[in-house]
Amino acid sequence: MAVSAYRTSAWWVLLISAFAWWACGFLPWLLQALYVVTGISDASAAGGNSFLPLPFIADDAVVGLAVMALFGGLLGGVAAGLPASSRAGAGAAITGTFVAMAATGGVSWWISIRASVPGDAAPLGMLVITGVAGSVGLLAGLLTALGPAALRGLTLALPVVLLDGWLWGLLPGNSVSPTGTWWIFAVALGIAFGLAVDTKPIELLGWLPAAGLVWVLQAAGPALAAVQGDVSAGSALTEDALTAAGIVWDELASAAVVSDGHQLGAWVVALLLGATIAALRLSREASDEVELSEAWA
C-alpha cells in the first residue's frame, strides 16, 4: 500500500506517453528546426513552406522517421510501469501514444498536401512508416516496463542498434541515421539487463538471445537506408507494400551474416558487466535477507 501511494495516476501516464512519443522521440527533428530558426544551421532544401510536426519531407526522412517514431513508442510504452495497476498503465500508454501519433501525423499530412512540397513526396507512405515504427517501439516499451526479465533484453535490442542515429541527430546539421557507433551501447544493454535481473541468476541467460538479436539487427540501419530511395510517389511502398518489405528483408538477410562491424569484443564486455552487476545485486539482496532474518530471530 505504501508503494502504491506514490504511484503515478494512469491519467498522467496518458499525457506522459503522448508527450514522450513526440517531444522526446522526435527531439532531434525539433532541435534541427530550432537550429534553423536561430541560424545555427541552414534550412533543408527539401523542406516546405511550413513546419511539419513529423519529418515527412526532410533529408533521410525514411530512416529518421522510423528511428524517432520507434524511440518515441519505446518511451511511451515504458511509462506504462508508472501506475500501480499495470493494466491501467498499459491502457493509458497505448492510448496516449496512438493519440500523439494520430494528431501529429494528421497535422503533418494536412500541411504537406497544402504546402509547397517536392513533387516526389509521399506523405501517405510516411504515415505508414510512422504507424509501424511507432507501434513496434510501443510494444517494446510495454514489454520493457511490464514484461518478465527474460524479455527485457530482447525488447531493447532494436533500440540499441538505432540509438546512435538518434543521438547524432541532436547535433546541428546532422540527420537521424545509424552511423555504426551503436556497438558502444551494447555495453549499456549489458548493464541495463544486469540491473533488470529480478531474483534468479538464471534470468541473466536472457541476455544471450538479446545479444544474438542485436547482432542480426545491426543490419537494420543499412536496410533502412537501402529502402530510402524506394519511398516516393508511385514507389514500392506506396504501390506494393510487400515489395518494400521484401527489399528490407533482403538487406537484413545479406548484412546480418557478415561479421564486419559487429564488434564481438563489445558483446564480451557487455556480458561480463551484466553478469557482474546481476551477481552483486543478487548477493546484496541475499545478505539483506539474512540480516533481516537474524534480526527477527
GUMIDO-208128 format. One record per residue (C-alpha): residue in one letter; x, y, z. Coordinates in pm, whole numbers, plus 50000, padded with zeros to 5 digits. Layout:
<atoms>
AXYZ...
</atoms>
This chain:
<atoms>
M500005000050000A502825023850080V504395018049741S501085022449558A500515056049728Y503455070549541R502495056149203T501535079348917S497905081248809A497035064748478W495685098248358W499145112948394V500585083448204L498285091447913L499755126547894I503305114947961S503215088447688A501785112747432F504445138647520A507215112647522W506305099147178W506525132547003A508575156947212C511165131047321G511115106547032F511285134246772L513595156546974P516295155846701W513765168446443L512535195846679L516095206546759Q517015208146391A514065231646335L515265252646629Y518775253646486V517375267346160V515315294046338T518305305246544G520655304746245I522885277146382S522315255946071D520875261345724A517355251345625S516925219045430A516415224045060A513745196945064G511605214445322G508255230645256N506965264845350S505565253145683F507005233845975L505835197845988P505475180346327L506925149046162P509825149245910F507825138045605I509955157345357A513315161845527D516585146745409D516895109845504A513235111545610V512595073945594V515425063945825G514965093146063L511205089246081A511465052046156V514135056846425M512415085746602A508935070146587L510355038046734F512125056047017G509045076447092G506985044947112L509545028947342L509455058547580G505665059847570G505395022747645V507865024347935A505535049448103A503055020848149G505065009648451L504385041448648P500855034348783A500155008049048S497844989448809S499774975148514R496554971148317A495595007548363G499155018448286A499274998247966G495905011547852A496925047447923A500305043647750I498755027947441T496035054547421G498405083547474T500925071147221F498345064746949V496655098147014A500015115546967M500705095446651A497295103846507A497455140646596T500975147846472G500605125146169G497315140946068V498635176346102S501805167845909W499815151145631W497405180645606I500195206445594S502285186245348I499495182945091R498645220045115A502155234645139S504795237044870V506495203144892P508605183544643G506615165044378D508065131444477A506995134544842A504865106044974P503005117445289L500815086445294G503825063445282M505415083145562L502285078645771V502565041145721I506195041745837T505235062946138G502485039146243V504525007446201A507695020446370G505735037146650S503755005346717V506924984146727G508515008546972L505355009247185L505324971347210A508994971547310G508314997747574L505364978647720L507394946547742T510304965547897A508064980548166L505704951648233G507244920348082P509374893848253A513104898748292A513834873148021L512194895547759R513644929047862G516934924347685L515174912947367T512854942847362L515804966747394A517734950647108L516354971646823P516515005047012V520144997747098V521204993746736L519385025746634L520275047446933D523445061946785G521495075746489W519075093146724L521925108346925W523815120146616G520605137246506L520805160146808L523825177946658P523255207946428G523015198246062N523045160646127S520335137146004V518985108446213S520715078746059P522655050046224T526365055046168G527865022946308T528845035546653W525885017146806W528184989646941I529085012747228F525535008747352A525914971047359V527744977047685A524824998147805L522464969747713G524514945547922I524444969248220A520714975248181F519944938348167G522134931748471L520034957248659A516814941648525V517514907048669D514994902148948T515634873349187K517074844248990P520614844248844I519414822548555E517464852548428L520764866848307L520784839948038G518074860047870W520834883947769L522274858247527P519354857947281A519244895747317A522874897647205G522134874646914L519164895846811V521214927746826W523834910546611V521214904246344L519524938046379Q522834955846327A521794954045964A518664974546035G520425007345958P521744996845615A518384980945534L516515013045611A519005032845405A518585008645114V514815012445109Q515115050345146G515095056544773D512065034444718V509725055944927S508275081644690A505135087244490G504455055744286S507215036344460A507175001344606L505985012944946T503015032244811E502085007644534D503094973844677A503924971645047L505024935245013T507724945444766A509024971645008A509044945945289G510964922345062I513604948944997V514144954145370W514244916545433D516834910745160E519074937845303L518754923945656A519434888345546S522544897845350A524044920945613A523194900345922V525564871945836V528534894445762S530924896646057D532394930445961G531424957946203H529684936046459Q532344942846723L532354909346904G534564923347179A531784947247283W529454917947342V532014900347562V532494931647773A528734937447793L528054901747904L530724903448174L529404936748301G525834924248306A526804892548490T528874911948744I526124937148815A523484909748846A525714889649081L526384919949303R522684928449321L521624892949399S524334888049662R523374920849829E519704910849837A520654877249984S522764893250259D519944917650341E517524888550379V519964870650611E520404901650826L516644906550842S516024870450949E518734872951214A517194904851346W513804888051384A515304856451541
</atoms>
